[in-house]
Structures are given as structure tokens and as C-alpha cells.
Amino acid sequence: MSDSKPAGAISKRYGATSLDQLVFPAVFVIDEEGLIRRVYESSKYPNLPNPAMVTRAIKKMAGVPKPTPVTQNDWQLGPPDAPVVLIEYADYQCGPCQETYRLLKQITSAFGDEVLWVHRHLPLRHSHPLARGAAEAAEAAGTHTQGKFWEMHDRLFEAEGALERRQLLGYARELGLDVGRFTDDLDNRRFKDAVNEDFKAAVRNKIKLPPALFINSLPLEGARTREVICARIESLLVCATVE
């Protein structure tokens, strides 16, 4: 990158200079969508540029889970043009998924219209035998005539594993759904394909276990705490403001 007109302007903008205006070499690995996936700075990697290191990073990046782009078919909560998009792959019978749900409720409430929350189903069929039925119940609650996907989504997580058929019907009554229609949809498994499509798309994209959380298409790795998630969101909001 040329940085001569005016001298040092780009380096200063991206924080690539020291206090005495020395320029630090840095390597950015950017994917096909323009997302920065790795950053190598001279303070940590003094032998930059290092072709072998960057090649290893590119090979590793090819195996990183990546969500499919958000479409109108996704369950979305928040403005579609929000600068930060949280994509959650979850299982209603999964304990860690319940913890992630509580975090996302707090975080999306705190950031308001700056965040879009997208839910996708990833039920573990063998270890969580009630999860698929719960996902189909959420879909049944979200039909055009019922219109209460997110209400059912919340109720299922708050149930903490109480997801037997009679309990699902009870939640439908609590939410004021047309219970006859809901029961018919559930018993005839009208939404099994919708749940299966989420599951199969996740597997194709190397997303294997819930809860999986992506923030602007990048996986959240390591500790999943309110502080970590909020810090990532705040940094993205700063970048959006600069752009």
C-alpha cells in the first residue's frame, strides 16, 4: 500500500505508527467477502513479512466454520440493516445454549437497533432427543397465522429442558396460539424440513456443535461472556462509524 500523499496519512488512520511516527509492518489476511480474518503485527511477529506463516493462516482459515448469508427466510429480531449481526446456532435442550440465550437477551436489549439477532436450529438428534421437536414447535408458532416464533423461542429456552409434547402444547396455550392448529402442525411434523435444512446447512459449513455464535460472520471463539461479546460489538460499531 502506498502511503505518500499526504505522507503517513493511511498509517496514522489505521494506527500503524508509533509515537515517533515510525511505521510498523503488518500483514492482514482478508477473505473473499472482505472480512479481516487474521492480523499479524510487528510487535508480536518481528520477522514480517513471513510468507510461510501467512500460508499456514490461509490454509487454517479454509477450515473455519462460516455461516451462510442471512436471508428473508431466517428468523430475525432487530432491524435488517443493523451494523452488527449475531447469528446463533442453537439446540433448545442444550444447557450452554440456554446460557447463550440469556446473554443474547441482555446484549440485544442493551444495544437496541444496532444489533440484529438471527436464530438457526442445530438440534443434536442423539444426545438431545427432545430438541428437534422443540425446534419444530418454534417453527409452528412462527407461521403467518400464529406469528409468535420469538415468544416460543424464549419460552422453550426458559423451560430448561421441559420439552415433552404435552409441555409444548401447554406453552402454546400460554402464548395464546391456536392450539388446535399448533397441535396438528406438530403431530404431522409439517416443519421437520425447515429444521433439517438449518441442520444440514450448518454441517455443510463445518458448524458441528451448538451453541455456535457468529458476529458479523466471524465465529466467537474462546470465552463466551457478556464482556467479551460486548467488546466485540463495540469495536464493530466503532468501525462502522469510521466507514
PENORMO-V92007 format. One record per backbone hydrogen bond with DSSP energy under -1.0 kcal/mol. CO is the residue of the C=O (numbers start at 1). NH is the residue of the N-H. E is the energy in kcal/mol with one decimal. If there is no record, write none. Layout:
((CO/NH/E) (CO/NH/E))
This chain:
((3/8/-2.2) (6/9/-1.8) (8/12/-2.3) (9/13/-2.0) (10/14/-1.9) (11/16/-3.0) (12/15/-1.3) (16/24/-2.9) (18/21/-2.0) (22/18/-2.0) (25/42/-1.1) (27/40/-2.9) (29/37/-3.1) (29/38/-1.3) (31/34/-2.0) (35/31/-2.6) (38/29/-2.7) (40/27/-2.5) (41/44/-1.2) (41/45/-2.7) (50/54/-2.1) (51/55/-2.5) (52/56/-2.0) (53/57/-1.9) (54/58/-2.2) (55/59/-2.1) (56/60/-2.4) (57/61/-2.3) (58/62/-1.2) (60/63/-1.3) (61/64/-1.4) (71/74/-1.6) (75/119/-2.0) (77/117/-2.6) (79/82/-1.8) (84/116/-2.5) (85/216/-2.8) (86/118/-3.3) (87/214/-2.4) (88/120/-2.7) (89/212/-1.9) (90/122/-2.8) (91/94/-1.7) (94/98/-1.7) (95/99/-1.7) (96/100/-2.3) (97/101/-2.6) (98/102/-2.0) (99/103/-2.0) (100/104/-2.8) (101/105/-2.3) (102/106/-1.8) (103/107/-2.8) (104/108/-2.8) (105/109/-1.4) (106/110/-1.9) (107/111/-2.3) (108/112/-1.4) (111/114/-1.8) (112/115/-1.5) (114/84/-1.4) (116/86/-3.3) (117/77/-2.5) (118/88/-3.2) (120/90/-2.3) (124/128/-1.8) (128/131/-1.6) (130/134/-1.8) (131/135/-2.3) (132/136/-2.3) (133/137/-1.8) (134/138/-2.1) (135/139/-2.0) (136/140/-2.4) (137/141/-2.1) (141/148/-3.4) (143/147/-3.1) (148/152/-2.0) (149/153/-3.2) (150/154/-2.3) (151/155/-2.0) (152/156/-2.7) (153/157/-1.6) (154/158/-2.5) (155/159/-1.1) (157/160/-1.4) (159/162/-1.1) (161/163/-1.7) (164/168/-2.3) (165/169/-2.2) (166/170/-1.6) (167/171/-2.2) (168/172/-1.9) (169/173/-1.9) (170/174/-2.3) (171/175/-2.1) (172/177/-2.5) (173/176/-1.3) (177/179/-1.3) (178/182/-2.6) (179/183/-2.9) (180/184/-2.1) (181/185/-2.6) (182/186/-2.5) (183/187/-3.0) (184/188/-1.9) (185/190/-2.0) (189/192/-1.3) (191/195/-1.8) (192/196/-2.7) (193/197/-2.4) (194/198/-1.6) (195/199/-2.1) (196/200/-3.1) (197/201/-2.4) (198/202/-2.1) (199/203/-2.2) (200/204/-2.4) (201/205/-1.4) (202/207/-3.0) (203/206/-1.9) (205/66/-1.6) (212/89/-2.9) (213/220/-2.8) (214/87/-2.6) (215/218/-1.5) (218/215/-2.9) (225/229/-2.5) (226/230/-2.7) (227/231/-2.1) (228/232/-2.0) (229/233/-2.4) (230/234/-2.9) (231/235/-2.1) (232/236/-1.8) (233/237/-2.3) (234/238/-1.9) (235/239/-2.0) (236/240/-2.3) (237/241/-1.8) (238/242/-2.1) (239/243/-2.4))
